[in-house]
Amino acid sequence: MYYHSELEIFDKSGNWAFGTNISNIGNKMSYANEQQKTFLPINLRIGGSMGLNLDYYNKITFAVDFNKLLVPTPPKFDNDGIMSGKPHDVPVVKGIFQSFSDAPAGFEEEIHEISYGLGLEYMYRETFAIRTGYFHEHPTKGNRRYFTMGFGFNVNMIGIDFSYLIATNGRNNPMNNTLRLTFVINLGTQTQKTQNKV
């Protein structure tokens, strides 16, 4: 689901957008042991952005998103083998709903299961962009934390984006100090031009 609209702040025009997505809904899979099937990483993502045109050439955009796995939290066992939390081996649909209330430590742990990302982009003439962002995951739920920075530019139908990731959690993150490169071809722009010519 996605929605966007125009806005005006301090006599500046802009736009805001909101979106949500649930992905990877499907049957459990066995990876190594046919007798032991595990959930797909069913994922709920909710986010929004606000862009503001500083003037005719310059635009700045803020974005935030929240992410939660919709799979049951594995129960914990004490030294006597007593389980805390809810059973983990449940059907897929039940597991999705159970994932909101099954953390052994209660509501506080449920909040820890939500990761978030923040982003900021400066765009010049819809051609050149500078970006930075931050991703945070709780130490008990994966402990991925990193900054990203990068830039991109668009020329006609072609876009190229570069990004660099810097881990901030002190762990040996395999993506730490890596450069990522993305190429984009915007076929819609060419289609629109062709329609206009016709």
N, C-alpha and C positions, 0 to 999 in steps of 0.2 A: 504494500500500500504506500502511495506517495502523494503528497499534496504540496503545492507551492503557490505563492501569491506575491503580488507587489506590495511594497510598503514605502513609507516616507518618514524619516527621522531627522530632526533639526534641518529641515528644508533640503534634505538630501534624499534622492530616490534610491531604491534598493529592492531587495526581494528576500523572502524567507521561505524555508522549505522544511517539511517534516516527513519522515518515512519510517516504516517498520517492515521487517522481513523475518519469516521463519523458514529455515532451510534444513536440508538433510533429513526430512521425515521419511522413515522407511523401516523395514524389518531389521531385526538384529542380524549381525554377521559373525561368523566364526573365522578367526584369523589363523590360529595355530592348532586349536583343539576343536574338533567338530562337536564335542559334547558341551563346550563352553562358548556360548554366544554372547556377544556384547552389543551395547547400543551404538548406533551411528551417532556422530556428534551433532545431534539435533540442536539447532542454535536459534535463539531469539535476539534480534538486533533492533534497537530503537535509536533514532538519531534525528538531529535537526541542524539547520544552518541558517545564517543570516548574512547577506551580502549588502554592502553599502557603497554606492558610487560617490567617491570623494569629489570627483569632477568628471569631465567628459572622458578623460584618459585613464584615470586611476580608480581601482576598485579594491576593497578589502572584504574578506569573507571569514567569518568565524564558524566553526563546526564542532559538534560534540556527538558522541554516540555511546550507547551502553549495550553491553553484550552479556548474555547468560545462556549457559548450556541447559537444555531442557531434558536432562537425563537424571535419574535418581542418584542422590548422593550415597556412596557406599557407607553402610553402617559401620560403627566402631564396636570393638569387643574389648572388655576389660580382662584382667588376669584370670578371672573365674569363667571366662567365656560367655559372659552375659552381654547381650547385644543392646546398644543404644542406637536409636534411629529406626527407620522403617526398612522392611525387606527390600533388597535391591533387585531381585529376580522377579520382575512384574512385566505384564504386557506393555507394548510400546506406548499406546495411548494413555494408559494409567500412569506410566512413568513420566510422561510429559507433564501431567497435572500434579503428580506427586513431587516433582522437582522443585516446586515452589514452597514446600512445607516439610521436607524430610531431613533437613540438616540435623545431625545429632546435637549440635550446640544451640539449636533454636534459631530465632530470627536473626541474631547477630551473624551467625555463620551464613545464613541465606544472603545477607547483604554482601558478605565477603565473596560470594560466588559471582558477583557482578563485576565485570571488568569495564573500564571506560577509556575512551580516547578523546583527545582535544586537538583541534587543528586550527591553523591560521594561514591564510593565503593572501598575498598581495599580487594583483594583476595589473599590468600596464597595457592599455590599448587592446585588450583581449588577445595579446600576442605573447607576452613574456610574464612568467609567474615565479614568485619566490614563496616557498612553503616551509612550515615547521609544524611539528606536532609532538604529542606525548601520549604514550600508552601505559596503563597501570593495571596490574593484576595483583590480588592480595597474595602475600608470601605463602599462605597455607593453601592456595588454590592455583598454583602454577608459578607464581613469582616472576612473571615476565614484566619487565619495566624498562622502557627505553624512550629516548628522544629520536625524532627523525628530522632531517632537514633536506631541502632539495630545491630544484628549480625546473622549469619546463618552458617550452616555447612552441608556438603553432605557426606554421607557414602554409597557407592555403588549406589543403586537405590533410596535411601531415602534422602530427604532434609528437614531440619527444620529451620525456620526463626522466629526470635523474633524482635519486634519493639516497641518503646515507643514514645508516642506523647506528646509534650509540647506546649500548646497554648501560643502565644506571643502577642495577641491583647487585653489582659485584660478582655475579656469577659468570661462568664461561658460556655465554650465549652464542650459539653457532652463527647467528646473524649479526653479531657485534662487528662493527667496523667494516660493513659490507656496503658496496655500491650497487644499487639496482637501477636498471634501465628499462624504460617502457616506450614502445612505439605505438602510435595511434593513427589509424586512417579513418577519417570522417567521411563515410560514403554519403551520409544524409545531405551534407552541404552541396556535393556535386549533383545529387538528385534534384535538389531544390533549384540549382542554377539551370539544369536541363529543362525542368518544368517551366521556368520563367522564360527561357528562350522559345519553347514551343508555344 
